[in-house]
Amino acid sequence: MRIKDLTAYLEELAPLSYQESYDNAGLIVGNPNEIINGVLISLDSTEDVVEEAIQRGCNIIVAHHPIVFKNLKKITGKNYVERTIIKAIKNDIAIYATHTNLDNVINGVSFKIAQLLGLQQVRILAPKTDLLMKLVVFVPVESTGQLLDALYAAGAGEIGNYSQCSFRVEGKGTFKPNAKANPTIGQSGGPMEEVEENRVEVIFPAYLKNIVLAAMRKGHVYEEIAHYLTALGNENQEVGSGAIGILLQEMAETDFLAYLKQKMKVSVIRHTALLDKPIRKVAVCGGAGSFLLGDAMRSGADIFITADYKYHEFFDAEKRIIIADIGHYESEQFTKELLKDYICKKFTNFAVHLSETPTNPVKYYY
């Protein structure tokens, strides 16, 4: 298997088009055509992580955080970013990052936290809009199944837990072939034809546009295909920030904080004042999630678990919700397991290792 096979698979889980505009996910260092010797999974890419990859015989690091986040004008080794890049290149080690795109999908970073906490009925906390498109295409009735099969295979017609979703209505299509036409029905330069057709509609993620259109052309019987595309403003329930779910049984606030500490393996939790009411609905966001507080409140969550809260931002809880800051590294540390499990489902012909190099830059004194 080559690096490009692995990265293409990772992008099925977390398409690069779902990363935030400021992000730098994707293959940062390395040749996509190189054969994979082994994979090292880490939260961060550092010099020590590259050294671990060397020692383990791994030639690709799959990290959550991109080592290059801002533009690099020079690579002279003056800081840890440049030194990491230099060391990786010298040792033929690729570095791939799956960052906010992995934050923004179902079964991504926040869903891993929800799983660890045993939350049920988990969904995206803040779904994104303007990520879906609708295709309307007209096809002879007897050829409808063939066309739909091609569209479904390309990824169209999937809505939440349902696949092969479409709408069709039957009507009558008309056309008159000119002398240059090569019609499926009728003759070149012939009279106007009337055909019983279906108007077929399917929804698909916008990033699949070219793939879906190619499938339409391949699966359709007409030389010229009457169709149109519409960008949708709908919320995409499978793409967005954070996650929210409910506990099987409500817990007292202090009991839940102890439970949270144990499940997430954290040494300290910074939190707002307790509200003297049970915890049942829980909102989570891996990494810096203060921007989701309003969504957590509107969802009716009893507690919002995230990281990187600033002093004044804690006041925004307004005694309506508990904010629990468990630390950036701590909230995302299990992302490594998420990625390993996903990779191992597909690939068995190379070793996949979880990095043992500590990369948390924050230390605590007790």
N, C-alpha and C positions, 0 to 999 in steps of 0.2 A: 504494500500500500504506500502511496505517496502522500506527502503533506497536503496536497490539494484535495485528496479524497477525505482526509480527516476534517479539514476546514469546511468543505462543502457540507459534510454531515453535521458539524456543529452549527452551521448556519441554517440548517433545517429546523433546529430547535430554537435558535435565536437569530433571525435574519438581520444582516447588517443594516438594512433600511430602518430597523426599529431603534437604532441607537440615537441618542440625543445629538443635537447639532454640534455641541461642543466636544463630543467624544472622539476617540480614535481607536475604535475596535477593529479587529481584523488581523491579518498577517503583517506584523510590524518589521520583522527581520527574517530573512531566509528565502530559499528558493522553493516555490510550491511544487516543483517537480522532483524534489529529493525524496528518496525512499525512506520511510520511517524505521528507525532502529528501536526507538522507545520513546514514551511520552512521560513527561514530568508535569504534574498538575500543582499549581501554586496560586495563592491569592495575589501575590505580587511577584514581579520580576526584579531581582537584585543580583549583584555580583555573586553573593553566596548561593543564590538559587541556581545561577548558571554553573557555578562550581559543582553543585550537587548533581546537576544534569550530566556534567562531564564524568563524574565519578560513577554514576549509575548507567552510563552508556546510552543516555537519551539524547536525541538530536532535535527534539522540539519541546518547548515549554508552553503549556496552555495555562494562561493566567487570567484572573478576573480583571485586574487593573492594568491598563496599558502603561508600559514603561515610558513611552513617548506620548506625552499629553499635549505639549505645546510644540510649536515649530522649532526645529533645531537648525541653526545656521552654521554651526561648526561642531565637529566631534573631536575634541582634543583630550577628553578624559578629565576635565576640570571638576566634574561632579558625578554622583553615583549613576545618574541616567546615562551619561556619555560613557562612563567606564563599563556599565553593564552591556551597552550596545557593542562596544569594541570587543569585549570578552566573548560575547555570543558570536559575533562575526568571525573572530579569529579561530574559534573552535567549531565552526559550521553548525551552530545551534540556532534553530528558528525560534521565534517568539510570537505567539498568537494570543490576542486578548479578546475576550468576550465579556463586555462590560455592561453599559446601560441597555444594550440590546438583550442581554440575559436578565437584567432587572425588569424589563418591560414585557415579559411573556409569561403566560401560564406555565407552571412547573419550573419557573425560574427561581431567582434568589429568594424573593419574599415567600414564595410557595414552599421552599425548603424550610424556612423558619416555621411556617404554619404547620408543616408536617411534623417537625420536631416537637411542637407544642401540642400536637394531637387535635388541632382544630378541624372542625367539620364544616361542610357546605362552603368551602373556601372559594372565593372569587376575587377578581381584580378590584382593588379599592378605587382607583381612579382610571377608568377606561379611556383610551385615546380615541379621538375622532379623526375623520378625513383620511382613513387608511384603507377604506373599502371601495370597490368599484362594482358596477352592475353592467353585465353584458346582455344586450337584447339582440337576438339573431333569428332570422326567418329561414325555415327549412321545410322541405317536403315532409308530409306526415309520415310516410313510410321510412324516411331516413332519420327521423328524430332520435331514435335510440342510439344509432351509430354516432351521431354528433354528441349527444349527452355523455356517452361513455368516454369519448375523447376529452371533453371538458372536465369531467370528474377526475380523470387520470392526471390532468394538468393541475389539479388543486382547486378547481372551482366547485361551488355548491356545498361548501362545508360551513356550517353555522353551529358553533358551540359543540355539543356532543352529538350532532347530527351530520351525516354526510349525504351526498347525492340529492341535495335540496335544489329544486328548480320549480319554475312556474311555467305553464304553457296554456295557450288558448288557440283554438283552431280558427282559421279564416281562409280567405281566398287571395292568393298573390297573382299579380299579372306582370308580364314583361313581353317585349317584342325584340327578338334578336336581330342585330344588323348583319350585314354581309360578312363582317370580320369575326363574328361571335362563334363560339364553339359550345353551344348549349347542351346541357344534360337532357333537357326536355325541349322538343321542337327542333326546328331546322334553322341554319344560318340564313338570314334574309327572309325568314318565314313570317307568318302572321302572328299577331299577339296571342300569347298563351295564358291560360288560366289554370292555376295549380292549387290544390288543397294543401295549405301549409300550416305549420305551427309557429306561433311566436313564442320563442323560448327565452326565459330570463334566468340568469344565474348570478350569484354574488361571489366575489373572490377578493383576496387581499391585493391591494394595488401593486405591490412589488412583483406579483406574478403576471402582470399585464401582458408582457411579450410572450411568455410561455403559454398563457391561455389563448391568445390570438393565434399563435402558431398551431395550437391544437385544434382550434376552430377551423382553420384553413385546411388542415390535414383531414379532419373528420367530416367535412362538409362535401356535398356532392356537386355544388354549383361552381361554375367558373368565376362568377362575380357574386360575392356574398353580401346580401343586405344585412347590415348590423349597425349598432351604435353602442357607445360606451358612455356611462354616466359616473362621475365621481360622487360618492355618497358622504354625507356629513354624519352618518350614524356612528354611535359609539361602537367600537370593536371590543366586545366583551372578553377577547382573548389577548388583548394587547393594552398595556397601561402600567401604572405605577402602584406598588404596594399590593397588599392582599388583606382580606378580612374574612373571618370565620367565627365559629362559635365553639365553646367548650362543650363537651358532652354533659358536664355538670358544672354549675356555677361554683365559684370558689371565693372565699373571703380574700380581701385585698392582700393582706400580709401573707396568706398561704399561697396566693398566686405569685407574688414576688419571689418567694422562696422557690416555688416550682420553676419559675422563669430562670432564676439564677442557676438552678441545677440542670435544667434541660439545655440551656445555652452555654453552660460551662463558663460563667462569668464570675469575677471576683467581687464586683461592685456594680450597683445600679443607681444611677442618678434619677430621681423622680420628683414629680410635683406632689403637693399635699394629697393625702388619701381622702376619699370622699365618703367613707363609711357606708359603702354599698357593695354588693357582690359583683364579681367579675364574671361575665358570660360572653359578651361579644368583644373580640380582640382584633385590633388592626395592627399590621406590621409593615415595616419597610426596611430592607437591608441597606446599610450605609446611611448617608445623610438624607433624612426624610422629613425635615421640618416643613417643607412645602406642602406636605400632605395632611397637615393637622386639620384644616378645614374639611377635607373629605372624610377624615376619620370621625370628626364631630357630626357631620351630616349623616353619616352612616349609622349613628347611634352606638358607636363603639364605647366600651367602658374604659379601655386603656389603649394607648398607642405606643407601640414598641419600635424604637428606631435608634439613631445615633447622631452624634455631632451637634447636639443642641447647644445653642449659646445661652448665656445667662438670661438676657432679656426675653428670649423666645419662650422660656418656661412660663412667663406670666400669661402668655396667650391661651393657656389651658382654661383660664377664667372659671376655675372650679367646676367645669363641665365634664372634664375627662382627665385621666391620669396620663401624663407623659412619662415614659420610662426609657431613659437613654442607657443602652447597655454597651456602647462603644462600637466604633466603626469596624474594627477587625473582628470583634466578638460577634457582631451581627452577621458577618459574611463568611466566617471561618468554615462553615459547613458547605459552602459553595464548591469546595474541592471535591467533596463526596458526591455532590450532585453531578459534577462533570465526569467524574470517574465512572459512576454508574451508567451514565448516558453513553459514554464512549465504549464501555465494555459490553453493552448490549449489541453493538454492531461489529466491533473488531476483536479478533482473538489471535491475530498473527503478529502482535507486538506487545511488549510489556507496558503497562500503565501504572505509574507510581504516584502516590501522594507525597508531595514534598514534606520533608521533616525539618526544613530550615525555618526557624522562627523569623517572621517578617513584620510582626507588630511593632511599630516604632514607639508605641506608648507603653510606659512601664508604671507600675504602681508600688508605692511604699506603704507597708501596713504597720 
